[in-house]
Amino acid sequence: MLQQTIQNRSAASSGKHVHCHVIKRGESCLDLFAYNILLNTYVQSGFLDDASKLFDEMPIKNTISFVTLAQGYSRSGQFYRALDLTLGLFREGYELNQFVFTTVLKLLVSMDWADMCWSIHSCVYKLGHLSDAFVGTALIDAYSVCGNVEVARQVFDGICFKDMVSWTGMVACYAENCCYEDSLQLFCEMRTMGYRPNNFTISGALKSCLGLEAFDVGKSVQGIALKARYDHCLYVGVALLELYTKSGDFVDAQLVFEEMPKNDLIPWSLMISRYAQSDRSKEALELFIRMRQTPVVPNNFTFASILQACASLSLLNLGKQVHSYVTKVGFDSNVFVSNALMDVYAKSGEIENSVKLFSESPEKNDVTWNTIIVGYVQLGDGEKALNLFSYMLEYDMQPTEVTYSTVLRACASLAAIEPGLQIHSLTIKTKYNKEIVVANSLIDMYAKGGRIYDARLIFDKMNKRDEVSWNAMICGYSMHGLGIEALNLFDMMQQTNCRPNKLTFVGVLSACSNAGLLEIGQAHFKSMLQDYGIEPCIEHYTCMVWLLGRSGKFDGAVKLIGEIPFQPSVMVWRALLGACVIHKNVDLGRVCAQHVLDMEPHDDATHVLLSNIYAGARRWDNVASVRKNMQKKRVKKEPGLSWVENQGVVHYFTVGDTSHPDIKLICAMLEWLNKKTRDAGYVPDCNAILLDVEDDEKKRLLWVHSERLALAFGLIRTPPTCSIRIIKNLRICVDCHTVIKLISKVVQREIVIRDINRFHHFRHGVCSCGDYW
């Protein structure tokens, strides 16, 4: 390169001496041919000002003069000056040869005006240059950029004597416009005609193999590259890396990479990014360390990829080191690097640093907003995610499928149906309404918001479903206690190409547990390993322990816990403890509670459940002992809480709550409901109050349970035609369940209550759970 520069400088110096001599002797000493040579010398040396001055002083000019200077302007990025010169040829009537047309066509492509090539094409046609290989190839390139493949092929077919450049241009045209089969077919025709493909042709063929996911064909093309000795070419090597990494064959990709020259950033950056994107973050970090031992300097894409690897591995300290480095080299303001840094901090729990970077970012794109929104959702702060989404819309930033999917997840986590409905209406107005990831999030949002039938409607309208779609719907049915519907859907899934995974069986076993389908649940538990090769994990064992315990099969539940091939978790013992509370199995319940407290001494729920077992057996001394132990450990019981949403405002109620502004209306409604339900045959179940007080006091306490307060408010403030949706942080008690069934019949309203375990749909005096929960 240096030698070429010296030669150019030397030629330019000699050219200037000749030019000076001409000026002294007079212009007549040079003919047009000599002037064009001198003009070309200035252009090739980069002295465009001198070339322009010479061009203006030339006594006569021809087509070559215009084309020479125009090509110089084009190479230096002065496209408008180049275009003005070439248009001068047309205006002033100079000869329009193949060099003119190739120059102006390449110029239009460089200026992103390739769609104007049709006007040049018509002129080429009139002057009879269509059969020329150089002009034809330039037209093919221009039409390729426009996406007009059919016309490009017509031009190709019209070339009389095709050369390698023509074949390569057409193969690349097909590949660039996703006509992969045509590209490979033409590649084969070219070889049949006896042409030896070059590195660009091979790169185009490899890109087509990648597009078709024809990885075996790609290996055949690699064999052609090896025979032609293009295996060390950068273009071919990068195409091979793309092919093998897309196929997941990182072993062959690594072999190709090791054979490539290591003095270019592209292979390094490509491999690092593919490792990071394929959950091979450790390999990405190792390759980055190797790259830093070479003279190759990372760019913004390299840093973005390595930060993605840090985020995946939650390597906060390493992420901070990279942050320091990119700040030193000035890449911290780059939007790709900034986004990746935000992701590192968000996934490491330091969302404040992410927000700081977000605020300081001079350029924000959709990924910037999505990163912060996703970060909040992953940390369980759905409200902030929804607020940020509102700001995103105010800033006229268009949401993507990632945005919609994430904010719908936020609505699902909050069981916020109203914002979810609004977001659904937004997606309908966009192309993302058909995206599978958005539809999956809609299913989850509607299921967790208590509208399981709307979730099924979304599911049925999907053109394509993946494992997430089926799992979301099966788990949704399970959550709503609709075990038969969940199992029917599982049978439908088995008739498709979607193979059940671990989460599928969590939904299936949970459905069996919630519906009390013991034999069916046991059969599916066995089939996991036998039919699908899925080893049960702790969630599957927990479902089965709950199913056995809830069915009163305590010996079977204890036996199953003993067969777990790893240490039983808190979840397992807590499930069996819950079953013991329902069946008032004091002795086993005490054992389960001890196991839980050995692992989590300050678990308030276990203390409460143990106290409830003793209270149910009227062992008040033991109840007092448990409460004393809680005081000693400073364990506080989580208060019973129910909440209901009305016109975008969430109203919270605790047991016996008198703080609500509408408390007088609520109490009046409760009295009216008490009278109506007693007339309908309601008899209070005082056993639901696990306190050592008189029955009259128990009856009074029952009517101030948090879910009844929330229900009374809902009846007052929501239109008579609307369903009432209540969320409760604890399990609904037996008496509340009984009385709400009667209330749904009295007021002729659907009442949906989501307790800590599942949904209950009360309608016409019946609950969807079938009184089994």
C-alpha positions, 0 to 999 in steps of 0.5 A: 500500500505504501509502495503504491502511494509512493508510486502515485505521488511520484507519478503526480509529481512527474505529471505536474512537471509535464503540466508546467512545461505545457503551460510554458510551451503553450497548449498546442504541444499536447493532444487530447490523448495526452491531456486525458493521460495527465488528467488520469494521473491527477485523478489516480493520485487523489489530486482532484482539485488539480484534475478539475482545474486541468479539466476546465482548461482543456481546449478539447474534451471527449467522453473519456475526459468526463468519465475519468474525472467523474470516476475520481469524484465518485471514488472520493464520495463527491457523488453530486459533482460526479453526477453533474459531469456524467449528465453533461455528457448527455446534455452536450451530445458526447459519445455514450459508450459502455464506460459512461453507462457503467459509471453512471449506474454505479454512481446511482447505486452509491447515491441510493438512487438505484431505482432510477436505473430504468431511465439509463436502461432505456438509453442503453437499449436504444444505443444497443449496449444491452449485450455488453457484459460490462453494462449488463453487469452494472444494470444487474447490480442496480436492479439487485439493489432495487429488488427487481430480480426479474428484470435483472435476469432479463438483462443477464439473459440478453448478454451475448458473451457472459464473463465471470463478473456477469455470472457472479453479479446474477448469483449475488442478485438472487442471493441478496434478494432471497431467491436462494434456490435460483441462486444455487441453480445459476451457480450450478449452471455456471460451473456446467458452462465451464466457468470457475467460480471466484471468491464472490460467487462462492460467497453468494452461493454460501449465503443462499445455502444459509438462507435455505438452511441447506447446510450439507450443500454449504459443505459441498460449496466449501469443497469447491472453495478449497479446490479453488484455494479461496478457503483463506479469502475473507469473504468466503471465510465470513460466509462459512462462519455465518453458515456453520454458526447458524446451523449450530455447528460451532466445531466446524465454525471454529475450524474455519476461523482458525484457518482464516487470517487473524489480521481483520476484525470481522471474523473475530467480531462475528465469532464473538457475537455468534457465541454470545447470541447462542448461549455460549457466552464463556466461549465469547469471553475466551475469544475476546481475550485471545483477540486482545492479544493481537493487534486487532482493535475491537469496534462498537459491535465487538464491545456490544457482543462481549457485554451481551455475554457478560449480561448472560453470565451475570458477570457484573464486575467484568461488565464494569471493567468493559464499561471503563474500557469503552469509556476510555476509547470513546465508545460509551456514547455509541447506542449499541454499546450503551444498550448492551451496558444497560442490559448488563446492569439490569440483569445484574440487579443494578437497574439504577445504573441502567436508568442512569445510562438511559438518561445520559444516552444521547441517542435512543432507539427501540432497543434502548427503551426495550432494555430498560422496560425488560429490566424492570419486568425481570426485577418484578417491577411491572408498574415502572415498566408500564410507566416507561412504556407510556413515556415511550409512546409520548416520545413517538418511539414505535414499540416493537414485538419485544416491547409489546410482549414485555409490557404484556408480561408486566400486566400479567404479573400485576394481573392488570387486565385494563392496561392489558386490554389497552395494549392489546388494542394497540397491537391490533393496529400494528403488524406485530398483532400476528407475531407469535411472541406477542400472541403468547404474551396475550394468552398469558396476560388474559389467563393471569388476568382471570379471562381464560376464555379470551386467552383461548380465543387468542390461542385459536386465532394463531396461525402458528404455535410453538411450545410456549403457546401450548404451555401458556394455554395449558398452564392457564387452564390449570391455574383456573382449575379447568383440569379436563380442558388442560388435558384435552389441550395436551392431547391436541398438542401431542398431535402436532409437531410441538414436543412437550417439554418440562414446563408442559408437564408442570402444567399437566400435573398441576392441572391434575392436582387442581382437579383432583385427577389422581390416577391420570396425574400418576400416569402422566408423571410416569410417561414423562420419562418413559415416553419423552425422556424427561427427567422429573424436576422439583416442580414435577415432584411438588405437583405430585406430592400436592396431588397425593396429599390433597387426595389424602394419600399421605403414605404415597406422598411421603414415599414419593418424597423419599424417592426424589433423587436429590434433596427435597426443597422447601416447595415439596414440604410446603405442599405436603404441609398445605395438604395436612392443613386441609385434612387436619393431619397434625402429626405429619403436618408438624414433621413437614413444618419442621423440615421447612423451618430447618431450611427457612427458619423465618418462613412466616407462612409455615408458622401460620400453617402449623398454627392453623393445624393446631387451631383446627384440632383445638390445641390452643396451647400449641397455637400459643406456643407457635405464636410465641416462637414467632415473636421470639424469631421476630417473624411477622405474619403476612396480613390477608389482603384483597384488592380490586381494580376500578377505573384504573385505580386499585383498591386494597382491603385487609381483614376488618378494614375500616379505612376505605372512603366508601366504608359506610356503603361497603358495610351497608352492602355487606349487611344486605348480602348477609340477609340475602344469603341467609334467606337463600340458606347460608349457614356460617361455618365458624370452623373457618375462624381459627381463633378461641372466641365465641361463635357470635364473634366468629360469625362477625369476623367472617363478614369482614374478611378482606375478599368480602370487603373487596366484593362489596366495593366491587358491587357498589362501584362497577356496572351491573353487567361487568364481572368483578375481579378480585385478587387475594394473597392467601388461600380463600377460606371455606366459608367465603367460598360458600357465601360467594357462590350464593352471592353470585346467584343473588346478584346475578354477576360473575365473580372471579377471585384469584387466591394464592393458588388458583382462580375461582369463577363464581357464576349462578351459585357454582364455582369453576373449581367444583369445590375442590381447591 
